[in-house]
Amino acid sequence: MELKPESENLLRTIQLTREMLALADEGDHDRNDDSCGILYSVLRDAAYRIRKLALEECASHKAKGKWEAR
């Protein structure tokens, strides 16, 4: 089933947040000073916030019947 572009974009956003979280974990593991730790903490926090918004938007689209295939 092929989703509408707006639904596909939401799923891509969620996938992007997974990549952001993976990069934050990898960056934290490999960092060599505290300022890098701050950067990866900000990246992780942004990923969680973006994912939350995207999931809420997915639920909203589904509740309004806007999630169906094209």
C-alpha positions in Angstrom: 0.0 0.0 0.0 1.4 3.3 -1.0 0.6 6.2 1.4 -0.2 9.7 0.6 2.9 12.0 0.4 1.9 13.8 3.7 1.7 10.4 5.5 4.9 9.2 3.9 6.7 12.4 5.0 5.6 11.8 8.6 7.0 8.3 8.5 10.2 9.6 7.0 10.4 12.2 9.9 10.1 9.4 12.4 12.8 7.5 10.7 15.0 10.6 10.7 14.6 10.8 14.5 15.8 7.2 14.8 18.9 8.2 12.9 19.3 11.3 15.1 19.1 9.2 18.2 21.6 6.7 16.8 24.0 9.5 16.0 23.6 11.0 19.4 24.5 7.6 21.0 27.4 7.1 18.7 28.7 10.7 19.3 28.4 10.3 23.0 30.4 7.1 22.9 33.1 8.7 20.8 33.3 12.2 22.2 36.4 13.6 23.8 35.1 16.5 25.8 32.1 17.9 27.6 31.1 20.4 24.9 30.6 17.5 22.5 28.4 15.8 25.2 26.2 18.9 25.2 25.8 18.8 21.5 24.7 15.2 21.5 22.4 15.8 24.4 20.7 18.6 22.4 20.5 16.4 19.3 18.9 13.6 21.4 16.4 16.0 23.0 15.5 17.4 19.6 14.9 13.9 18.2 12.6 13.0 21.1 10.6 16.2 20.7 10.3 15.9 16.9 9.3 12.2 17.2 6.6 13.1 19.7 5.2 15.7 17.4 5.3 13.4 14.4 3.6 10.6 16.2 0.9 13.0 17.5 0.4 14.2 13.9 0.1 10.6 12.6 -2.5 9.8 15.2 -4.4 13.0 14.3 -4.3 12.1 10.6 -5.6 8.6 11.3 -8.4 9.9 13.6 -9.5 12.3 10.8 -9.4 9.6 8.2 -6.5 11.3 6.3 -4.1 8.4 6.5 -5.5 6.2 3.8 -3.6 5.2 0.7 -3.8 7.4 -2.4 
